[in-house]
């Protein structure tokens, strides 16, 4: 890291928390992709896929929850700017590992044209969507584990494009 990138922008000269002033920044197209995973028993994954979970359509509820969470990130994360998102997409992939473990990978893509990035919105979406899966299926498996929430890629803004190392 160079000296500028090592500086914490949410702290002022005295160390007090502050919201970063983005007023002078140019609006650019920005996009972020994040993912997370919820691990569960294979029979729970089968019930979710078949639409047989006790509370109904788990993935539809999780998709809506992830989108809603992305839209409210500025209310949930201190010092995060409220953003006018242009799009949020939530995708689910089944990971059938055999044995006693299965999982659903959640991927969120958030985008807008604005003065600040959408990484936190994508990360918030992939945190809340698996929480919703847990809530909707906990009657079947209370030992589900949410993990591996991370930024996969971002584009736009002063720092340009970034992708997670493989």
N, C-alpha and C positions, 0 to 999 in steps of 0.2 A: 504494500500500500504506500502511496505517496502521502505527503503531509496533508494535502487537501482532502483526500478521500478518507483519511483516518479520523478527521474531525467529526464529532457527533453533531449533526445539524439540528437536533431537537433540544440542544442545550445552548443557552446564551453564554456570554463571556464569564458570568459568575457561577455557571453550573445549574442555573434554574431552567426548568422545563419550559419550552416554548413551541408554538406551532410555526413551522417554517413558512416564511413569506414567499409565495410563488407568483406574486402579482406581476413581476417583470419578466417571467419566463414566457417563452413562446408556446402556444398550443400546438402539439404535434399528435399524430396518430400513435396510440399506445396500446399495447396488448400484453397480457400476462397469462401464462398457463401454469397451473399448480396441480398437484395430485396428492392423494391420501388413500389409505386402505383401511378396511375393517375386516378382521379375520374372525371366522366363525366355524362352527361345526358344519360338515357337509350337508347334513339334513336341513339345517337352517337355510343355507344357500339354495337348496332344492325347493324349499317352501316359498322362498322369496321369488325365485324364477317362475314357479308355477302359479304365483298369485294366491298362495294358501296361507299366508301369515295371518295371525289372529286379528291384527288391526287393519288389514286390507292391503292395498297396493303400495308396498313399501317404497319402491323406487320412484314412483310418481310423487309421493310425499317428500322424499329426500331431495328430488330435483327442485321442487318448489321451495323447500327450506333453504337449499344452497343458493338459489337465485335471490331469495329475500334477504338472506344473510349478507350476500355481496352488496346489495343495495343499501344496507344499513351499517356497513363497516365503519363509516365516520362516526356513528353513534356508539359503537362497541369498543373501538381501539382509541385510547387517548391520543390526542394530537394528530390523528389521521384526518385529512381533509375530506369533507363530504363531496362525493363526485357524482356527476350526472352520467352514469354508465350508459353506453349505447347498446351493448350486448353482453349477456352472460350465458354461456352454454355449460351444461353439466352432462357428462357422459359416464357410463358405468361399464366396467369390464369384469367378467367373472374370472376368477382364478381358482380352478379346481386342481388341487395339488395331490389328491389321493390321500389315503390314510385318514387322519383325524382333523385335517385342516382344510379350509376353503376360505376364499376371500372375495370381496368386491373392491375393485380399485375405482376410485372416484377421480375424475379429471374435470377441472373447471377452467374455462377460458373467459377472461373478462377483457373488454375493450372499450375505448373511447377516444375522442380527440380532446386533449386537455393539457393542462400545465403540470400535472403530476401523474405518477405511474399508478397502475392498477394491480400491483403485486399483492397488496394486502387484501384487496377484494377477492382475488382468485384464491388466496390462502384461506380467507374466512369461509368462502363457499365450500372448500374441501375439508374444512373442520366441522361445519354444521351439517352437511349432508350425511356423513357417517354417524354423527350423533343422532340424527333422525332415524337412520337405519337401525341403530341400537335401540332407540325408544320403541320403534314399531315392531321389533323382533325379540325384545328382551324376555318375553314370556317363553320363548323357545330356547334361549341361550344367554344367560347372564354373564358368561365368561368371554364374550366377544371383546376384541382388542382393537382399538383405533391406533394406527401408527403411520409412520413414514409420510407425514404431511410436509410437503416441501415445494419450493418453486422449481419448475422445470425449465421455463424460458420466459424472457421478457423482451419487448422491443419498443423502440421509440425513446424520446427524451434525450437529454444531454449525454447520458452515459451509453446510449445506443443499445445494441442487441447483446443479450447474454443468454447462454444455455448452460444447464447443469452438466458437469462432467459425467460421462457415462457411468 
